[in-house]
Amino acid sequence: MERWVYPVAGLRPEDVEQGQVCTTRTPLHGEYAWDAGVAVGRFLAELKAGRLIGRRCRACGRVMIPPRMFCEQCFRPTDEWVPLADTGTVMTFSVCTISWDMRRLEVPEVPAVIAIDGASPGMGIMHKLGEVGQTMEEILNRVRIGMRVQAVWKPAGEREGAITDIRYFRPLEQ
Amino acid sequence: MAGRRVAIVGAGMTKFVRRALETGQELAWEAASKALESCEMTLDQIDAVVLGTAPDAFDGVHMKVEYLSPGAGAWGKPTIRGFVGGGTGVFAAIQGWYHIASGMFDTVLVVCEEKMSSCHPHPQAAFNYIFDSTLERPLGPNLLWIFALEMNAYMTKYGLTKRDVAMVAVKNKRNAADHPAAQLGDPNITVEDVLNSEVLAWPVQRLDVSPTSDGAVALVMAAEHIARRVTHQPVWVEGVGWSLDTQYWTNRDLSYPTYVEEAARKAYAMAGIKEPRKEIHIVEPYDPFDYKELHHLEGLLLADRGKAAELVALGIANRDGDLPVTPSGGLLGVGNPISAAGLMKVAELFWQLRGEAGKRQVPGRPRRGLAQAWGDLMQVGTVIILGV
């Protein structure tokens, strides 16, 4: 089997950093403006008003968040908007100490999937948790899967119709 | 079994490294020419080419398969790109199978190449675009988040410890020490090393994760009448399956990979396998993170839910155990040039089932193996079963 392996030597990081090999840099310039679409467009408008909203499919009975105009399970249009609470349950979380380019964060971030009250069981969104501590140890002592949380909204005047109109979710109980 | 019988008759690959001097085209050429050489075939005997490669964004080259094609032997041939994220490597072999099983072609060259090192400052940048543009990206996510979220959901549901999971990283990095193409093989690594490595996104630590890599792997596949002329040891494709879960990943139960089970059930049915735990002799599940190997063993129905860690703890998953798991060393040990890593797992089965795996050889003349890959937004399962 060894005969059929080509022995790539591999460059060391220093070879690139110290200019031992020729490199060219071509940054990609592309900016995108995404359309929110029908379902998420309405969802964003509701966020600006300080509310979470889902969509019900009468065929399977699911109340879905993020909302969609079609049910991917029944493959038919969804039927109606359903107001949801701004409380929910932590389904899972992480304590992230690095940025996407592997730089250290001074205060860890706590991304989580939060099942929203009023939607079908297990229907969650991704967001962050806050008011749960500043260090890994504090956060791991404070946060549990199954923990009840509530959205902390930006003041009405600062909201812009974005998912970040919710600053984070904080624990409901002590 | 659907369609004509199809065999793998040759395999070749490059060493996996963090940063190769070679271009993507050159890596594809080295793997493709080695695969052809291994079965004493030439390019003019190849009817069609299947090329697998993951996001264009790694290379900053749009339409990457067209760019790679000269090195992959695709000039003047019917060529197709398969792309299902991390699931691509196994899916490319499945595409090779149906090109031939359908009767359309007799011989196919399957090439998977990835060069992640071109992307600066870190290839993670390419992964930031998998998140929903409106509802997730404004939160500043990175790829580790979704793995950490899934790993925590899985560990918490079954009460698994970090130690239970770290044993997978140790097993695979030790296995990789015997692989001539390995980037991160380490015969002396211990569970303590993994548990003491830097925390990236709890519960994910540095040694729980596979590296970023450059590399390429190629296979030659052939219809039965050709395969029997080319080699006295064809390795047959006995079953294939693939399945996709919903894009709404925050609506799923992250503790169980339903899509892997769906793919596995299709492949088992096609191969006539009723009791996979007895009938599969080697398994190469996708292991970009240590917990993923456990998660996938459960999805493949090779372990009860929450119990895959016991296979590792009891040594059953060792190379000389009853169900050797990732004898190659996997993504954690050999390396993770995304699509090429998946195809490396298929190549490992080819070498193992022919008794050509050298120091990695699983004892007891294994006759049937399964390789699985996984990808997109934690939602695709691709499975292939090979036998002799």
Interface residues (C-beta under 8 A of the other chain):
Chain A: M1 E2 R3 W4 V5 Y6 P7 V8 A9 G10 L11 R12 P13 V16 V21 R25 T26 L28 Y32 W34 A36 G37 V40 F43 L44 M64 P66 R68 E72 M91 T92 F93 S94 V95 C96 T97 I98 S99 W100 D101 M102 P108 E109 P111 A112 V113 G122 M123 G124 I125 M126 H127 K128 M136 L140 I145 A162 I163 T164
Chain B: A11 G12 M13 T14 K15 F16 V17 R18 R19 A20 L21 E22 L27 E30 A31 K34 A35 E37 S38 G60 H120 P121 H122 Q124 A125 F127 N128 D132 S133 T134 L135 E136 P138 L139 G140 P141 N142 L143 L144 W145 A148 L149 E150 N152 A153 T156 P180 A181 V199 L200 A201 W202 P203 V204 D214 G215 T246 Y248 T250 N251 R252 D253 L254 W351 E356 A357 G358
